[in-house]
Every structure is written in structure tokens, then in C-alpha cells.
Amino acid sequence: MAQIRVSATTYERLVLLKRGMDTFDDVILRLLLLYGEAQSVPPEPKKLEKRKGG
């Protein structure tokens, strides 16, 4: 298995989120929200759609 460098706290959060959410899609959405908060910028899926067209 490939070793991925992830802090213990982050890994624990992922496990807790995975246990708390009903589907993995919900986990991804939660991670995107957390990532957006970390970057101080809300995630905008529309930008991805524009990139596909461009």
C-alpha cells in the first residue's frame, strides 16, 4: 500500500466523518467545505464546469 503523509488529527477526522456520514459522497462534500473554509474561499463547482468548456 502506498504511504500517504497525513497528520493523525486529519486521519482521525476522516474516520469520524466517514462513520458519521451515511454515504461517502457526504464525506467528500464535508471535506470540500472544510477545504473551502481553510482557504477562506467557498468551493464553487461552477468553476470546474467552466474549465471543462475551456
TIDRENMI-330403 format. One record per atom (N, C-alpha, C): x, y, z; residue in one letter; residue number from 1; atom name. Coordinates in pm, 1 decimal. Example, Ala and Ser with C-alpha at 12.3 -4.5 7.8 and 13.67 -1.06 7.14 Angstrom:
2
+----------+----------+----------+--------+-----+-------+
:        u :        v :        w : residu : num : atome :
+----------+----------+----------+--------+-----+-------+
:   1319.0 :   -569.0 :    780.0 :      A :   1 :     N :
:   1230.0 :   -450.0 :    780.0 :      A :   1 :    CA :
:   1320.0 :   -330.0 :    780.0 :      A :   1 :     C :
:   1285.0 :   -225.0 :    708.0 :      S :   2 :     N :
:   1367.0 :   -106.0 :    714.0 :      S :   2 :    CA :
:   1290.0 :      3.0 :    787.0 :      S :   2 :     C :
+----------+----------+----------+--------+-----+-------+
This chain:
54
+----------+----------+----------+--------+-----+-------+
:        u :        v :        w : residu : num : atome :
+----------+----------+----------+--------+-----+-------+
:     83.8 :   -120.6 :      0.0 :      M :   1 :     N :
:      0.0 :      0.0 :      0.0 :      M :   1 :    CA :
:     87.4 :    125.9 :      0.0 :      M :   1 :     C :
:     46.8 :    223.0 :    -76.5 :      A :   2 :     N :
:    123.1 :    348.6 :    -82.8 :      A :   2 :    CA :
:    105.1 :    426.4 :     46.5 :      A :   2 :     C :
:    215.7 :    476.7 :     98.9 :      Q :   3 :     N :
:    207.5 :    553.5 :    222.9 :      Q :   3 :    CA :
:    173.2 :    698.9 :    192.3 :      Q :   3 :     C :
:     64.9 :    746.9 :    252.3 :      I :   4 :     N :
:     24.5 :    885.7 :    231.5 :      I :   4 :    CA :
:     51.0 :    963.8 :    359.4 :      I :   4 :     C :
:    123.7 :   1074.1 :    346.8 :      R :   5 :     N :
:    156.4 :   1153.8 :    465.1 :      R :   5 :    CA :
:     33.9 :   1234.2 :    509.5 :      R :   5 :     C :
:    -26.7 :   1188.4 :    617.7 :      V :   6 :     N :
:   -144.2 :   1258.5 :    672.0 :      V :   6 :    CA :
:   -130.6 :   1267.5 :    822.9 :      V :   6 :     C :
:   -152.6 :   1385.1 :    876.1 :      S :   7 :     N :
:   -140.2 :   1401.3 :   1021.1 :      S :   7 :    CA :
:   -244.6 :   1315.4 :   1092.3 :      S :   7 :     C :
:   -213.6 :   1276.9 :   1214.2 :      A :   8 :     N :
:   -304.0 :   1190.3 :   1290.3 :      A :   8 :    CA :
:   -440.4 :   1256.0 :   1306.5 :      A :   8 :     C :
:   -440.8 :   1386.4 :   1333.9 :      T :   9 :     N :
:   -567.8 :   1455.9 :   1356.0 :      T :   9 :    CA :
:   -652.5 :   1453.2 :   1229.0 :      T :   9 :     C :
:   -589.3 :   1475.4 :   1115.0 :      T :  10 :     N :
:   -662.5 :   1474.5 :    988.2 :      T :  10 :    CA :
:   -720.1 :   1335.9 :    962.7 :      T :  10 :     C :
:   -638.9 :   1232.7 :    983.7 :      Y :  11 :     N :
:   -685.0 :   1095.4 :    962.0 :      Y :  11 :    CA :
:   -802.6 :   1063.0 :   1053.6 :      Y :  11 :     C :
:   -789.7 :   1104.0 :   1180.7 :      E :  12 :     N :
:   -897.9 :   1078.9 :   1276.1 :      E :  12 :    CA :
:  -1025.1 :   1149.2 :   1232.0 :      E :  12 :     C :
:  -1009.8 :   1271.3 :   1180.7 :      R :  13 :     N :
:  -1127.5 :   1345.3 :   1133.1 :      R :  13 :    CA :
:  -1193.3 :   1270.5 :   1017.9 :      R :  13 :     C :
:  -1110.8 :   1218.7 :    926.2 :      L :  14 :     N :
:  -1165.6 :   1146.0 :    811.6 :      L :  14 :    CA :
:  -1243.2 :   1024.1 :    859.5 :      L :  14 :     C :
:  -1185.8 :    951.5 :    956.1 :      V :  15 :     N :
:  -1253.0 :    832.4 :   1008.9 :      V :  15 :    CA :
:  -1384.4 :    870.5 :   1075.2 :      V :  15 :     C :
:  -1381.3 :    974.9 :   1157.7 :      L :  16 :     N :
:  -1502.6 :   1018.8 :   1227.7 :      L :  16 :    CA :
:  -1607.9 :   1065.0 :   1126.9 :      L :  16 :     C :
:  -1564.8 :   1138.5 :   1024.5 :      L :  17 :     N :
:  -1659.1 :   1185.7 :    923.1 :      L :  17 :    CA :
:  -1719.6 :   1067.1 :    849.3 :      L :  17 :     C :
:  -1635.5 :    970.0 :    813.9 :      K :  18 :     N :
:  -1683.7 :    854.0 :    739.5 :      K :  18 :    CA :
:  -1784.0 :    775.9 :    822.7 :      K :  18 :     C :
:  -1759.0 :    768.8 :    954.5 :      R :  19 :     N :
:  -1850.9 :    697.5 :   1042.5 :      R :  19 :    CA :
:  -1980.1 :    774.9 :   1061.3 :      R :  19 :     C :
:  -1968.0 :    908.2 :   1064.1 :      G :  20 :     N :
:  -2084.7 :    991.1 :   1092.1 :      G :  20 :    CA :
:  -2175.0 :   1011.4 :    971.0 :      G :  20 :     C :
:  -2116.9 :   1002.8 :    850.9 :      M :  21 :     N :
:  -2196.2 :   1027.8 :    730.5 :      M :  21 :    CA :
:  -2259.7 :    898.9 :    678.1 :      M :  21 :     C :
:  -2373.8 :    913.5 :    609.8 :      D :  22 :     N :
:  -2443.3 :    796.7 :    556.0 :      D :  22 :    CA :
:  -2373.8 :    746.9 :    429.2 :      D :  22 :     C :
:  -2329.0 :    838.2 :    344.9 :      T :  23 :     N :
:  -2266.0 :    798.4 :    219.0 :      T :  23 :    CA :
:  -2130.4 :    865.8 :    205.2 :      T :  23 :     C :
:  -2042.7 :    806.7 :    124.0 :      F :  24 :     N :
:  -1909.2 :    862.9 :    104.7 :      F :  24 :    CA :
:  -1917.9 :    997.0 :     34.1 :      F :  24 :     C :
:  -2022.2 :   1015.6 :    -47.3 :      D :  25 :     N :
:  -2040.7 :   1143.6 :   -116.8 :      D :  25 :    CA :
:  -2055.7 :   1256.4 :    -14.4 :      D :  25 :     C :
:  -2126.2 :   1228.5 :     94.6 :      D :  26 :     N :
:  -2143.1 :   1329.3 :    200.5 :      D :  26 :    CA :
:  -2007.9 :   1364.9 :    261.1 :      D :  26 :     C :
:  -1920.8 :   1263.4 :    274.1 :      V :  27 :     N :
:  -1787.3 :   1287.4 :    329.3 :      V :  27 :    CA :
:  -1709.8 :   1380.8 :    238.4 :      V :  27 :     C :
:  -1718.7 :   1354.8 :    106.1 :      I :  28 :     N :
:  -1647.5 :   1439.2 :      9.1 :      I :  28 :    CA :
:  -1698.9 :   1582.2 :     18.2 :      I :  28 :     C :
:  -1830.5 :   1598.6 :     26.0 :      L :  29 :     N :
:  -1888.2 :   1733.0 :     36.6 :      L :  29 :    CA :
:  -1837.3 :   1802.2 :    162.4 :      L :  29 :     C :
:  -1831.7 :   1729.1 :    273.7 :      R :  30 :     N :
:  -1784.8 :   1787.0 :    400.4 :      R :  30 :    CA :
:  -1638.6 :   1828.2 :    387.7 :      R :  30 :     C :
:  -1557.6 :   1741.8 :    321.2 :      L :  31 :     N :
:  -1415.5 :   1773.5 :    303.7 :      L :  31 :    CA :
:  -1400.4 :   1897.8 :    216.7 :      L :  31 :     C :
:  -1484.6 :   1909.9 :    112.8 :      L :  32 :     N :
:  -1476.9 :   2027.6 :     25.8 :      L :  32 :    CA :
:  -1511.0 :   2153.0 :    105.3 :      L :  32 :     C :
:  -1610.1 :   2142.7 :    192.8 :      L :  33 :     N :
:  -1647.0 :   2257.8 :    275.2 :      L :  33 :    CA :
:  -1533.1 :   2294.4 :    369.9 :      L :  33 :     C :
:  -1471.5 :   2191.7 :    431.6 :      L :  34 :     N :
:  -1359.5 :   2217.1 :    523.8 :      L :  34 :    CA :
:  -1243.4 :   2278.2 :    447.8 :      L :  34 :     C :
:  -1218.1 :   2227.3 :    325.7 :      Y :  35 :     N :
:  -1108.7 :   2281.2 :    244.8 :      Y :  35 :    CA :
:  -1136.9 :   2426.3 :    208.2 :      Y :  35 :     C :
:  -1262.5 :   2455.0 :    174.5 :      G :  36 :     N :
:  -1300.1 :   2591.8 :    138.9 :      G :  36 :    CA :
:  -1281.5 :   2684.9 :    257.5 :      G :  36 :     C :
:  -1317.4 :   2637.1 :    377.4 :      E :  37 :     N :
:  -1300.1 :   2719.1 :    497.5 :      E :  37 :    CA :
:  -1151.5 :   2742.7 :    523.7 :      E :  37 :     C :
:  -1069.1 :   2640.8 :    499.4 :      A :  38 :     N :
:   -925.3 :   2653.0 :    523.2 :      A :  38 :    CA :
:   -864.6 :   2756.0 :    427.8 :      A :  38 :     C :
:   -916.2 :   2761.5 :    305.7 :      Q :  39 :     N :
:   -866.2 :   2856.1 :    206.1 :      Q :  39 :    CA :
:   -938.3 :   2990.6 :    216.7 :      Q :  39 :     C :
:  -1036.0 :   2999.8 :    309.3 :      S :  40 :     N :
:  -1114.4 :   3123.2 :    325.2 :      S :  40 :    CA :
:  -1191.6 :   3156.0 :    196.8 :      S :  40 :     C :
:  -1215.9 :   3054.2 :    115.3 :      V :  41 :     N :
:  -1291.0 :   3076.0 :     -9.1 :      V :  41 :    CA :
:  -1389.5 :   2960.6 :    -25.2 :      V :  41 :     C :
:  -1518.7 :   2991.1 :    -39.3 :      P :  42 :     N :
:  -1620.4 :   2886.2 :    -54.5 :      P :  42 :    CA :
:  -1600.9 :   2810.6 :   -185.4 :      P :  42 :     C :
:  -1612.5 :   2676.9 :   -184.3 :      P :  43 :     N :
:  -1596.5 :   2597.0 :   -305.8 :      P :  43 :    CA :
:  -1703.2 :   2631.1 :   -409.3 :      P :  43 :     C :
:  -1661.7 :   2649.3 :   -534.8 :      E :  44 :     N :
:  -1757.8 :   2682.0 :   -640.8 :      E :  44 :    CA :
:  -1746.6 :   2581.0 :   -753.7 :      E :  44 :     C :
:  -1833.8 :   2476.9 :   -752.3 :      P :  45 :     N :
:  -1832.2 :   2372.8 :   -856.1 :      P :  45 :    CA :
:  -1850.8 :   2430.0 :   -996.2 :      P :  45 :     C :
:  -1916.5 :   2546.9 :  -1006.8 :      K :  46 :     N :
:  -1940.9 :   2607.4 :  -1138.0 :      K :  46 :    CA :
:  -1809.2 :   2634.8 :  -1210.3 :      K :  46 :     C :
:  -1705.0 :   2671.1 :  -1135.9 :      K :  47 :     N :
:  -1575.0 :   2699.3 :  -1196.7 :      K :  47 :    CA :
:  -1522.2 :   2575.9 :  -1268.6 :      K :  47 :     C :
:  -1545.7 :   2458.3 :  -1209.5 :      L :  48 :     N :
:  -1499.2 :   2334.6 :  -1270.9 :      L :  48 :    CA :
:  -1569.5 :   2313.1 :  -1404.6 :      L :  48 :     C :
:  -1698.7 :   2346.4 :  -1409.9 :      E :  49 :     N :
:  -1773.9 :   2330.5 :  -1534.1 :      E :  49 :    CA :
:  -1717.8 :   2422.0 :  -1642.3 :      E :  49 :     C :
:  -1681.6 :   2544.7 :  -1604.0 :      K :  50 :     N :
:  -1625.8 :   2639.0 :  -1699.4 :      K :  50 :    CA :
:  -1493.1 :   2587.7 :  -1754.0 :      K :  50 :     C :
:  -1411.6 :   2527.1 :  -1664.4 :      R :  51 :     N :
:  -1282.0 :   2475.3 :  -1707.3 :      R :  51 :    CA :
:  -1299.2 :   2363.6 :  -1809.1 :      R :  51 :     C :
:  -1404.2 :   2282.3 :  -1792.5 :      K :  52 :     N :
:  -1430.3 :   2173.9 :  -1887.9 :      K :  52 :    CA :
:  -1455.2 :   2232.4 :  -2026.7 :      K :  52 :     C :
:  -1533.2 :   2340.6 :  -2032.1 :      G :  53 :     N :
:  -1567.2 :   2401.5 :  -2161.1 :      G :  53 :    CA :
:  -1447.1 :   2471.0 :  -2222.4 :      G :  53 :     C :
:  -1357.1 :   2522.1 :  -2137.2 :      G :  54 :     N :
:  -1246.2 :   2598.8 :  -2188.3 :      G :  54 :    CA :
:  -1129.5 :   2511.5 :  -2224.3 :      G :  54 :     C :
+----------+----------+----------+--------+-----+-------+
